[in-house]
Structures are given as structure tokens and as C-alpha cells.
């Protein structure tokens, strides 16, 4: 499971579909509907949010918006409404650098044209749920 801190615009088609599916699974985990993945480190930052379900809803809406912009037919009814409002979650600039390098390696192998398109990006955009703060790689990351 990879819940990217990067904006979903950078993902290739396979990556965006995988992110959608994995985030729907993460949503089910947070709702207590599956026994698998309950302790997955990628979920730690959502579990620590003031309102984990609202954070997950906001995260999913940004993925859905990117999918719609690309003309994909992701089913928005799968996003469960939360009662509260999700405050921005923090992500470190070190985590962003790690994820960017990780994504670029994936794109180089899987989608060289997209890799070339994004290769010159200085500072990639963050997913709308997050705000970037100084720091190293996040403790929940498993490189």
C-alpha cells in the first residue's frame, strides 16, 4: 500500500488506479471493516489525524478530482462522507524528496514519457491534504 504525499497529477494511469484502490482499502480499514492492513505504516498519519475519517475522505476527493480531470470513471459514491472537517496533515520535505525519487524510478521503468515530462520538476506539488514542513523521512516510511 502506498498512500502518496505527492499530488496525484504526477502518477501514471496504473499508479492513479492503484492509489484509488489502495486508498479505498485504507478507508475500509479506518472504518473497521477489514482485518488486514490494520497496522500498515502508511495509515499511521491518518490514524493520528484529529479526524481520521475526514482526512481519508479529503484524500480520496483529491484522487477522484484528478481522475475526473483525466476522463476516468472513478465511482465517487465509494467515498464515504465523514462528519467532521479534515485539517491539513503535515508531511516533511524529506518525505517528499523520498517519494519523488521513488516515483521517478517507477516512472522511468513503467512510463518513460511521463518520467521525461516530470524529470525537470524542481519541487513537486503536494497532495492537497498535506502541508510541507521541514524534516527528514517520516518514521512510518519503510524504504
ABEGO torsion letter per residue (X at the ends): XBBBABBAAABBAAAAAAAAAAAAAAAAAAAGABABGAABAAAAAAAABABAAAAAAAAAAAAAAAAAAAGBBBBAAABBBBABBBBBBBBBAAAAAAAAAAAAAAAAAABAAAAAAAAABABBBBBAABBBBBEBBBAABBX
